[in-house]
């Protein structure tokens, strides 16, 4: 009887300790982010989408020297928009056209010049840490090599390009610790070519891109306004990293982690931050790299070891994607503006803004996060390197059940780079660590690797 009472008491203490550790400190929303959310304009987004559609086609193989039609006209207009935004903020943006010649390939019948267009908002204290938000400005009809047909591409992907431009307009009025790149790329429909060129150069120059978002088909097609998922946007993230080495794969298989890649942590972060600020629109995490038989501009980044996700509307209508504009048997086909819900796209822009601003204001992710495996124990010991950020306040250790999608418990750690979770076996939970600054801004979570 006495042993039974002792067991119940010990169990009570264990549960109490875990509950105490799991208490989360409430962090108030950043008032500047709240202001930016209100500044995102559906009217601006609509104007951008309609302007891009007005070029008739933006096929990557279309005319480059016609001022009113084709990919060249769209390229120059996007560049000029970024320049105008930069002028409004006193030249705060470094606006660039980065052209390259794409050799003959499967969907490139002859060598073709492609041009990435982007605007860089340099960070104030950690300018070598980069975040990239992108949409692709090319479009296509049923055939990706038909450069003459009308290809309005309102949803795919004038909507994503409009998100990049609108975020540049709103966010350029502020300063962030890290650098943000607002980008529009061509060649997506020919094989993710513009994004691949940028990602490869970034890899070769060892550019520290901590996160990349591609917004592709975020128009909230109006034929699905009654969908049960209407107030959500999908965030696709891969589990097993595309760039994983065999040694890294062996470690992952031995301790788990298929759901804890850097891209999955980014998706969790986007949802977590969105939930803090938006009450009527949210994020649907999708645990796969992309949709069946499809691909997006985040893929060249994850293949080169960067953290990247794809953001896409919750329901798609394939009558209004990759279609020659026509009416057939009483059914209209074509990706035209009347099938875009501009307020939905504005909400997607707000999700992007919240995550990007939170990332660029927060400290860098902690490095060399490890879970100590020196001895067998029912406690869990974590350790990591100290951040060098000037405004670092401490760290947050988080955990969840191995079957849970999101982090469930947390504990703030200050003045130390180690943490011992008493009575919480590393075999029974997944753990992570992130950095926190003096204003409460948090980095994404880093999943620990076994160390001795």
N, C-alpha and C positions, 0 to 999 in steps of 0.2 A: 504493500500500500504506500509506504514511504517513498519507495523508488518511483512509483507511478506519479505521486505528487511532485517529486523532484523533476521528473521528465516533463510534466505539463508546465511547471514553472520555467524550466529552461527553454521550452518551446515558446512560451509567452515572451521571454526576454529576447529571443532570436527574432521573432516577428516584430516586436517593439523596436528593436535596433534597426531592422530593415525598413520599417515604416518611417522612423526618424531620419534615416539616411535619404529616403526617397522624397522627403519634403522638398518641393521646388520653390526657389525664390522667385517671386513674381517680378518680372522685368517690364516696366512701363514701355509702351510703344515710343519710338523715337519721334518727337514732334516734327522734325524736318522731313522724315519719311512720310508722315501723315499729310503734310502739306504737298509733297510731290505727288502723292496718290491722287489728290484732288485736282492737280494741274494736268493730269493726263486727259487729253481731249479726243472724244470719239469723232468730233467734226474734223479735227486735224488729220486723224487717221483716215477718215473717209476721203478727204481731199487728196491725200497722198495716193491712196489706192486708185481713185478715179484718174489721177494724172498719169500713173504708170500704165493703166489700161489704155489711155488715150494714144499711146505710141503704137497701137495696132498689134504688133508682136514684139516680144522681147526674147525671141529664140536666140540662143547663143550664136547661131550661124547666120543670123539676119544682118542687115546693113549696119555698118559702124560709122558712116559718114553722112547719114541723112539726119537733118536736125529735127525732124518730126516723127519719124517712124524707125522702129528697130532697136536693137540692143544698145547701139551707140548713143542714141537720143536718150534712152533711159539712164545709161551710165552717166552722161554729162549732167542730166537733171539731178540725179542723186548727189553727185559731187557738189553741184551748186547749192543744193539744199543744206548740205553739211557746212559749206562755206558761209552761207547766210546765218546759220545757227551760231557759228563761231564768231562772226562779226557782232552778233547780238550780245555775246558774253565777253566782248573785248579781246577776241582772238584766243580764247581759252582752248580751242580744239586744234590739233594738228591734223589737217585733212589731207588725205593722200589718195592718189590713183596708183595702183600697183599692177602694171601690165606684164604679161608673159605670153610666149607663143606656145600653144598647146600642139604637140605633134599630131599627125594623123592617128586616129584611134577608131574604136568601134563605132562611136556616134559622131566622130569628127572626120569627115571625108577628106579634108585637106588641112594643112597647118593653119591654125586660127589664133588670132590674138584675143586673149581674155583679160579682163581688167577687174580686179577687186577694188572696191571703193570703201574707205573707212575713215573714221574720225577718232582721234585719240584724245581722251581727257586724262592728262597726266596726274598721277597721285602726288600728294604733298609730302609724305614721309616714307613711303614704301613704293616708289614709282616703278620698281622692277618686278613688282607682283602684279600680274595682269588678269583681268576678267574680260571675256569676249562675248558679245551678244550679236547674233547675226540672223539675216534672212537672205534668201537667194532671189535676185531680181530677174533672172531669166524665166521664160515661160515656154510652153509647148502645146501643140495640138495633139492629135492621136499619134502622129509620127514625130519623134524627137528631132529628126533631121529635115523636117519641112520648114524652111525659113521664110516662106512666102505667105502661108495661111495666117488668118487672124488668130492670135493666141492671147486673149486678154489677160489670163492669169491673175484674176482679181484675188482669189483665195490662195492659189498656189503660184507664186508666193508673194504677190504684192502685199498681202496681209502681214507676213513676217518682216518684209522690208520696211513697211510702215511702222512696225513696232520699234525697229532699230532707230529710225529717224525720229520718232516721237520721244523715245527715251533720251536721245541726244539733246533734243530741245529742252526737255524738263531737267535732266540731270546736269547739264552743262552749266547751270546757274549755281551749282554748289561745288564744294571741294570735298574730295575723298582721300583717304590715306593711300589707297592703292589705285592703280591705273585701270580705266575702263576703255575698251575699244568697241565702238559702234560700227558694225560692218554690214555690207551688202556684197554678195558674191554672185558671179555668173557660173554657167557650166554645170549646175546641179543636175539638170535633166540629162546631161551628156555623161554623167558618171562622177558627180561630186568634185569636179575638177578645180573650181576656184578655191573651195575650202581645202582641198588636198594640197594645193600649191602653198597656201598660207601656212597650213599646219606643218608641212615639210620644212619650210624656211624657219618656222618657229623652233622646230626640233633641232635643226642644224645649228642655230644660233643659241641653243639652250635657253630659250625664253621661258620664264617662269609663269606659264599660264595655269593658274590654280583652278579655273573653271571656264567652260565654254557652253553657251546656250545657243541652240539653233531653234528659231521659230519658223515652222514650216506648216502651212495650212492651219492658220489660227483665226480664220474668218468667221467661225461659228455659223456654218451654212444654214440658211433660213429654213430649209425644208425639214430641219430637225428641231424646230423651236419647242416642240412638245416632248422632247426626249427627257427621260428621268435623269439624264446626266447633263442637262442643259447648263447648269450653273457650275460646271467643272471644266478644267482643261487637263489633258493627259500629259504627264511627264514620263518619258521613256528613259530607262537607264539600264545598262548592262550589268550583270552580276559578275561572272568570270571575266576579268579584264582581257581585252583583245591583245594587249601587249605582254601578257603574263609569260614569264620564263618557266622552264620546266622545274627549276628549283622553287620558284614561288608557287607553282601549282602543287608541288609536293607538300609544302607547308600548309597551303589552304586545305588540301584534302585531309591532312592529319588533324587539324584543329577546327575546321569549319571556316566560314567566311565567304561562302558563295553569294550571300546576301549582303555583304559588307564591303564591296568594292568602293573606291573613291567616288565613282559615279552614283552608286546607290546612296552613299552618304550625302552627296549633293542633292539628289532628289528628295531625301528626307528633310534636308535643310530648307529647300524651296517650299515644301509643304508646311513645315513648322513655322517659318517666317510668314508665309501667306496667311496661315490660321490666326496669327497674332493681330493682323491688320484688317483682313477682309472678312465680313460676316455673311455676305450673300453670294460669294463666289469662291471656289476652292480648287484644290489640286487633287487629281487622281493619279497616284503613283502606279505606273505599269512596269512590272518586273520583266522587261525584255528590251533588247537593244533598239528594236524598231518593229514596225508592223510586218505581217507576213508578206514576203515578196517585195518589200519596199526598203528604201534607205534614205538617210538624210546627211546633212553636212557635219553632224557631230561625229560620224563614223571615222573620217580621216584623222580626227583629233584623238579619239580613243585608241585607234590603231597605232598611234605614235606615242602613246603613254600619257596623254593628257586626260584630265577629268572633263567629261562632256555629257550633255543630255539633249534629248529632242523634246520640244514642246509642240503639241498638236491638239486641235479641237477634239472634243469628246466623241462626236459622231461625224462621219464623213459621208458625202453623197457623190458617188463615182460618176453620176451623170454630169457633174460639174467639175470634173478634174480630167485633164489630158484628153479633151474632146474637141473635135472640130465643131465650131459654132453652127448649129443647125436645128431644125425642127423635123422630127421623124416620127411618123405614126402618132402625131399629136403630142409628142414629148419633146421638150426643149433640152438640148444638150449645149454645154458651154460654161466656162468659168468666168461669169460676168458679175459686175458689182451688185446687181439686184439680189444676188444670192448670198451676199455677205452681210452679217449682222455687225455693224461697226461698234456698237456698244460692247458686244462680246469681245471683239478684238481689243478694245480699250481695257477691258478687264484682264485679258491676257497680258497686255502691256503692264498693267499694275502688278500682276504676279511677278513678272520679270523685274520690274523696278524695285519691288520690296526685297527680293533676293539679292539683286546686284548691289543695291545700296547697303544692305546689311553686310554683305561680304566685303565690300570696299571700305567700309567704316571699321570693320572688325580687325583684330590682330590676325597675323598669319597663323596657319595651323601649326600645332606643336609638332616637333620632329622626334624621330626615333622613339615612338611610343611602343612600349613593350609590356608584355605580361610575363611575370617571372615564373619559370618552371623548374627552378633549382630543386625543390622538394615537393613531395606530395602533401597536400594540406587542403582543408576545407575552407580556408581563407583565400582571397585573391589579392595578389600584390601587383600594382602597376607602377611603372616609372617612365619618365620622358625627359627630354632636354628642356632647359629653361628657354622661354621665348626672349628675343632681344628687343621686342617692341617697347618703345619708350613709355607707353601708357598701359602696359600690361598690369592687370590687377590680380590675376590668378588663373585658375583652370576649373573646368567642370568635368567630373567623372560621371559618365552616364552608363546605364545598363538596361537590358530588357531580357525577357524570357527568350529562349532560342527559337520559339515559334512566333514571336511578336514581330510586327512590321515596323513599329516605331519605338523610340526610346521611352521607357516607362518610369525610370527613377534617375535621380541625379544627386550629386553632392559637390558643393563648391570646395575647392582646395586653394588655400592661400599660403604663401611663404614656404612652399614645398613643391618638389617635382616627383613625389611618390604618394601612393595612396594604398591603404590596406583595407579591403572590404571584409570585415570579420564575419564569419559564418556564411559567406556567399561564395560557393565553389565556382571556379572558372569553368568547370564542366557543366554547370547548370544555367549559366547566364552568358550573354554576349556583353562585353564592356567596350567603352570608348572614352577618349579624352579630347577636350577642345579648350582653346584659349579664350579668356574673357578679359575685356579691357575695363577701365575705370568707369566708363559710361554704360557698362552692361552689354556691349556688343560682343557677340560670340562668333567664333570661327566654326566651320563645319567640323564634325566629329572625325577623329582619326581612329581607325580600328587597329588595335595592338597586334604585334607579332610576337611569337614566343622568344624570350631571351633568358639567359642563364645568369 
